[in-house]
Amino acid sequence: MDTETLYRFPVKVTGRELPRAWYWQRGKDEKFVVAYSAWDGSSLTLIWTVIDLNIISVKKVEIALESALSIESLQLAYHAMTDTWLLADLEFGFGNPESRNTTTNDYLVLRAIRNDESGQVLTSHRLFDDPANDMAVMGPLLTLESSDETSWLIYVKQEQDNLGAEVCRVQITFSSGQVKHSIVDHVRIALYCWRDPAWILLSCGLSSGEFMEDKGIEYRRSLQWRLSLMGKKNETSTPWLHHFERGIAETTDDDLRAGPLVASAAAIEGPTRSESGLSTFVVGTIMMNTRDNPDEKYRITAKTNILEQVDRLFCIDAEGNLVQTYQGSVGLYMGLCRAKKRVVGVDLVGNQWRLWTWRPLEQPLFDQMVFLDQEVQRACAIAENEPGQDDTCWLIEEYADLVTISKRSAVTLEQVTSPVVLSGMHLLLPQSGYGRLDWHTEVDALVHDDMLLLLAVDNDDQLVLFRIRENQA
């Protein structure tokens, strides 16, 4: 495979942590758009960069942030009908005079970015600090999505007493400019997955149950951390709810943030059911009660002192019908992608990553499973689902001081290309932790037409954009 270094960004990425969002605009005029924050020691700036992939030209715009001291959870979407970029982020700093609430130090901002007739970049923004309590802490930002008619933001906002949280949705209709707020659920940690027009929201929260002791003589009420799944087939359909029977007992007042509970999940759109034409979602979840260092809770590290574990991998359709459940156990930091009717996944079992492939519409067991090199510190699988594409995926493996990229068969998991080795390179760390069940799935790579774009950091903390593609005949 051929490897090109397309661009070295003029930014230092300390500790491999950088708020960023990026998008690959495909077509005749292929463009790579990335937004990231830069701190010069006294002020914060948003850097908006457009890279023309055909001629490798770079256009950069700086957006000053007068009241923000830090940024979290950048998200980027493109609305093709109006040729408008949408950039959302959480900003922390001073009370913003444009907001109804001038005393809090966090707010959600949505920016619209477009070019005028002369090619100049125009930006406008809107602040959101409701419908939850104005004084409550916001975050994380779960997703920013855009369709032909609307765009919407899904985010979490803590209740003022910090005992609960609301999953909030802001829907913007482009034709009328109407903005609609709603509360989707009341949980502190969640995952949102959308396959137009269907969507699911996976959440983790405390639920109570009665347990019988001494043959029914005494009843004891206990709280458990449990997962629940909500979804809708489309915007006008009735929502459905799927409960998970097994949970993990509550041990502290704040298991999620600093306690022993580790909860993570991944979800993707699955293959379409042939008999009904319904879309599906493939969801993997895991919860652990562990005695490991809580400071490592939102770091991709192996957990060794596990007291209790509950995990599940399943396929469910857009009407809430359970299609298939995997008959086995899955590991931490699961990452999923789909290659036609197959799902390719990675997870960490013990202290070793593994790669597997599954046909969720056909059987409850993996087709193939292999363990990766024991020195791999992080693994990610990415696939492209477009007409004419074969059953392959890209596997990215991070070691202590290099990153390898290979193309694999989604049927056999064998390499179909020789791996590319990027020496002295590291993957960026996920930019969101507490509040997102799928925080670990963020990887800065996109694929299209047998080509992969990757953002990585070198040993000098510089951000670099690579293009990897198969050798041309």
Phi, psi and omega in degrees: 000151179267139179236129178236139170268105186279322186198140172250115184285141181280062180213142175264129183253089182288129178067015180063022180249126181205122171294125184203160173209145181209162188209140178253107179273111186265167181127198182298313179261080184290128180227144174248122183245131178222139174237138178209165181258150179224134181246124183261011181104339180225338182213160182251139181227141170268127179258120180253116187236130176243123181246119175282114185284345179280318183244002179052053173256151187236132175237126186233137178230136177256132179245112183287141178242098190288327187250000184263140175255336177205161181231145177222148168060056173293138176225144185227136176219161181234130177254104190292324185297327180251004181050049184236135173267139177244125182235119181243147177201163170259129182242137182237136180170230180275160173302130185272124183296341179279344182273154175297335182249110184263004184256333180283161184247021177215144182200154179264131183237133173243122180250138171256128184233126180210169177257139175277186184297333180270001179091000178285144180278125178248137179233145171220158183215162178219138180261146176232125177222022174219169022265359180284179181304133183299327184275355185281158179282138179258154173117150007271172171273115186281316182195157170231120183234157180217134173238190183299318187261327189224164167228154179211151177248139173239124181214165179252139175227124181293143172288157190298329179278357178064015179267349179205185181205160178242136171270113187254150179231133173245120180248129183241122177264122188289322185295323183254344184077008182290138178242125183240127177258145175205160175257122182273319183199173179238085180215164181261343183216133189206173176218135179239133178225133186235133169226097190316120007259004184279155176209158174227151174231113177263130183224159179235129180202173179276136174224151182256155177205156180259133182239136184270136177234154175052049174056041173090001181286325184227142176247142180231131178264131183228150176261138178230146169278122181225156176261147172220152185234124177246149179200166176219142178289324176200181187294333184261354182280165178282132179292148176244161184224132178238122181261147176262127186290318184271143177218189178236133185297142176293137180239331179222172180288339183222061182301324187289319186274309187230358183271195187277355184279126173246120180230129177211160183201165174216148179212140176220165172289134181262186178290154180283138177288123185290327185285332183241344183076008181282141172287160180228166173233141173252126188231131174239133183226154174206137172230140181226145166255112188228153178259015178289168181301119181296340177294342180264007185303318182250041170235145181279087180224155179291145175254125187250336185250075187262122179269327183205145181215137174229124181219160183198143174228126185208168176238133182224143183268178188291348176260005178088013177275126179288121184269313184201145174236129179293131182266071179183185181254147178240166186252191182282162171053044182296136173236138185232147169212163182240131174241098186058242183267003180255147172251127176254132183226157171233149173202165182253114179249115188068243177240024182225135179280149175226159181236134182215163178226143188215141173252092189292341178277350190240325185206158184270006182238156175296146172284314180218153176206132177225147173272139178275173179306138184294344179276354179293128181264338179200142180227145180219138176242135182224138178225162178243129181246086177227153180306135178090350179284146180273176181278074179226165174214164176258135178245123177251125181237126179256128175252187183298323185218028175196164177233134176246147180228128179220160175255134185236152171286132177283351179269309184255345184071006178283153178292135175251354173221157173290141183290147171269135180246120176255094183287144178072017182247156181220150174282147173293148176283148175305143187268354179231140179236261184304130179107341179243125177290332184255028184303327186284348186277351182291119176225138187270065180215141176224147180236149176193130173053053178058033180223142179235133172254135183224131170263130179214171183240133180271181183293345176264015178065026178262140180278131186229139175255124179249150169237125179241127178216158181293150179300132179281137182292000000 
